[in-house]
Amino acid sequence: MRAFNATFQTGNFTCRRVIIGKPAITAQIRKLESRFSTPLLDRFNKGVRATELGKQLYRITRQYHDLEAAIEVLSNPILSPGKMTLKVANASSIIVMPLIA
């Protein structure tokens, strides 16, 4: 799912977010497509574009990265900050978010 989501987001099979090469990403996506018996991505010379089914799958799985991070924090109490609430106004997020990072 990481390979598919990264490819969907970048529009190509060369994804820096996934630490595997282009042939491995392509193979993983083809394996995923075989489960659906239909393409999830339309391939073009300059990249890829999601099919309607690919868009639906992405809407379901796009939170995968956030869930993975939440599970990591839950499984490692040292990383868990306890109960924390942070409220940031939309206009100030451009300034505040880099500071938090």
LOLOLUM-918633 format. One record per residue: z, y, x of N, C-alpha, C in turn; residue number from 1. Coordinates in steps of 0.02 Angstrom, whole numbers, always signed. Layout:
<rs>
R     n.w     n.v     n.u    ca.w    ca.v    ca.u     c.w     c.v     c.u  seq
R       Z       Y       X       Z       Y       X       Z       Y       X  NUM
...
</rs>
This chain:
<rs>
R     n.w     n.v     n.u    ca.w    ca.v    ca.u     c.w     c.v     c.u  seq
R      +0     -60     +41      +0      +0      +0      +0     +63     +44    1
R     +34     +60    +101     +33    +118    +146     -38    +135    +168    2
R     -76     +84    +186    -144     +96    +209    -186    +126    +153    3
R    -180     +99     +93    -218    +124     +36    -199    +197     +21    4
R    -134    +210     +17    -111    +278      +1    -132    +329     +54    5
R    -126    +310    +117    -146    +356    +171    -222    +368    +169    6
R    -261    +316    +155    -333    +324    +150    -351    +368     +90    7
R    -318    +357     +34    -329    +398     -25    -315    +472     -10    8
R    -259    +485     +24    -239    +554     +38    -285    +588     +89    9
R    -308    +551    +139    -348    +582    +191    -423    +580    +177   10
R    -444    +533    +135    -515    +527    +119    -554    +489    +171   11
R    -520    +455    +217    -555    +414    +267    -509    +357    +291   12
R    -539    +311    +327    -502    +252    +350    -464    +263    +415   13
R    -471    +321    +446    -435    +336    +507    -374    +376    +489   14
R    -317    +343    +484    -256    +375    +460    -203    +376    +514   15
R    -182    +434    +532    -129    +440    +582     -61    +422    +554   16
R     -54    +424    +487      +9    +408    +455     +25    +334    +459   17
R     -26    +294    +466     -18    +221    +470     -33    +202    +542   18
R     +12    +166    +573      +5    +152    +645     -35     +87    +656   19
R     -94     +84    +627    -139     +28    +638    -209     +57    +643   20
R    -255     +18    +671    -323     +42    +680    -365     +39    +617   21
R    -423     +70    +621    -470     +73    +565    -490      +4    +539   22
R    -506     -45    +583    -524    -111    +557    -468    -144    +517   23
R    -406    -135    +539    -349    -164    +503    -338    -129    +436   24
R    -347     -63    +434    -340     -26    +371    -394     -50    +322   25
R    -456     -55    +346    -511     -78    +304    -498    -147    +277   26
R    -473    -192    +319    -459    -261    +298    -404    -262    +245   27
R    -352    -222    +254    -297    -221    +206    -321    -195    +138   28
R    -363    -144    +139    -388    -116     +77    -435    -166     +42   29
R    -476    -200     +80    -520    -251     +50    -480    -307     +19   30
R    -426    -326     +52    -382    -378     +24    -351    -354     -42   31
R    -330    -292     -43    -302    -263    -104    -355    -260    -159   32
R    -416    -240    -141    -470    -238    -190    -486    -307    -217   33
R    -479    -358    -176    -493    -426    -200    -444    -448    -254   34
R    -384    -421    -252    -335    -436    -305    -356    -408    -372   35
R    -393    -352    -370    -416    -320    -431    -487    -341    -449   36
R    -521    -375    -403    -591    -396    -413    -637    -337    -427   37
R    -620    -279    -401    -661    -220    -409    -642    -169    -355   38
R    -688    -127    -334    -672     -77    -282    -620     -26    -305   39
R    -577      -7    -260    -529     +46    -272    -553    +112    -242   40
R    -598    +105    -193    -626    +163    -159    -701    +158    -156   41
R    -735    +213    -168    -807    +217    -157    -817    +241     -86   42
R    -858    +205     -48    -869    +222     +23    -933    +263     +30   43
R    -928    +316     +70    -984    +360     +86    -989    +369    +161   44
R   -1043    +398    +185   -1051    +409    +257    -995    +451    +287   45
R    -971    +499    +249    -921    +545    +275    -851    +533    +248   46
R    -838    +474    +222    -770    +459    +198    -770    +416    +136   47
R    -715    +420    +100    -706    +380     +39    -681    +424     -17   48
R    -692    +400     -78    -666    +433    -137    -641    +379    -184   49
R    -584    +390    -215    -554    +339    -258    -594    +330    -322   50
R    -600    +267    -343    -628    +251    -408    -574    +268    -460   51
R    -591    +261    -523    -541    +275    -575    -481    +228    -568   52
R    -495    +164    -554    -441    +116    -544    -400    +134    -482   53
R    -432    +157    -429    -398    +179    -369    -351    +238    -383   54
R    -374    +285    -424    -332    +342    -443    -271    +319    -482   55
R    -281    +271    -527    -225    +245    -566    -174    +210    -521   56
R    -199    +170    -474    -155    +135    -427    -116    +186    -385   57
R    -149    +238    -361    -116    +288    -320     -60    +323    -360   58
R     -74    +339    -423     -22    +372    -464     +41    +328    -469   59
R     +31    +263    -471     +88    +217    -475    +124    +211    -408   60
R     +86    +209    -353    +115    +192    -288    +129    +252    -242   61
R    +112    +312    -263    +120    +369    -218    +192    +382    -199   62
R    +239    +357    -238    +309    +367    -223    +336    +314    -174   63
R    +292    +269    -152    +312    +216    -107    +348    +243     -45   64
R    +320    +294     -15    +349    +322     +47    +418    +349     +33   65
R    +427    +386     -22    +492    +413     -39    +542    +358     -53   66
R    +520    +305     -87    +565    +249    -101    +586    +214     -37   67
R    +539    +205      +8    +554    +173     +72    +607    +213    +110   68
R    +600    +279    +111    +648    +322    +145    +716    +318    +110   69
R    +717    +317     +45    +780    +313      +8    +816    +247     +21   70
R    +778    +193     +25    +807    +128     +40    +836    +127    +111   71
R    +801    +159    +158    +826    +163    +227    +893    +200    +230   72
R    +897    +255    +193    +960    +293    +192   +1015    +252    +160   73
R    +999    +218    +105   +1049    +178     +70   +1074    +120    +113   74
R   +1028     +90    +151   +1047     +32    +191   +1081     +52    +256   75
R   +1080    +116    +275   +1111    +138    +336   +1160    +194    +320   76
R   +1224    +178    +310   +1273    +229    +289   +1279    +288    +337   77
R   +1262    +279    +400   +1266    +334    +448   +1216    +389    +430   78
R   +1158    +369    +402   +1108    +418    +382   +1124    +451    +316   79
R   +1165    +419    +275   +1179    +444    +209   +1226    +504    +211   80
R   +1205    +561    +185   +1246    +621    +188   +1297    +625    +132   81
R   +1301    +574     +89   +1345    +579     +31   +1310    +617     -24   82
R   +1349    +640     -72   +1319    +677    -128   +1303    +748    -104   83
R   +1240    +767    -114   +1218    +831     -91   +1168    +860    -141   84
R   +1174    +923    -156   +1127    +956    -200   +1098   +1017    -164   85
R   +1033   +1023    -167    +999   +1079    -135    +951   +1109    -186   86
R    +959   +1172    -200    +915   +1206    -247    +880   +1262    -209   87
R    +813   +1262    -215    +773   +1312    -180    +723   +1340    -230   88
R    +720   +1406    -234    +670   +1437    -278    +601   +1426    -249   89
R    +551   +1422    -292    +483   +1410    -269    +459   +1460    -217   90
R    +474   +1523    -228    +449   +1575    -182    +480   +1570    -113   91
R    +541   +1545    -109    +575   +1543     -44    +565   +1476      -8   92
R    +532   +1428     -40    +525   +1362      -8    +483   +1365     +56   93
R    +438   +1412     +62    +397   +1419    +122    +441   +1437    +182   94
R    +494   +1474    +169    +539   +1495    +222    +593   +1443    +233   95
R    +623   +1417    +180    +681   +1373    +184    +663   +1303    +209   96
R    +609   +1274    +185    +593   +1204    +202    +583   +1193    +277   97
R    +548   +1236    +314    +543   +1226    +386    +611   +1229    +420   98
R    +656   +1271    +394    +724   +1275    +423    +762   +1210    +412   99
R    +755   +1181    +353    +789   +1118    +337    +761   +1062    +381  100
R    +695   +1061    +389    +664   +1009    +430    +690   +1012    +501  101
</rs>
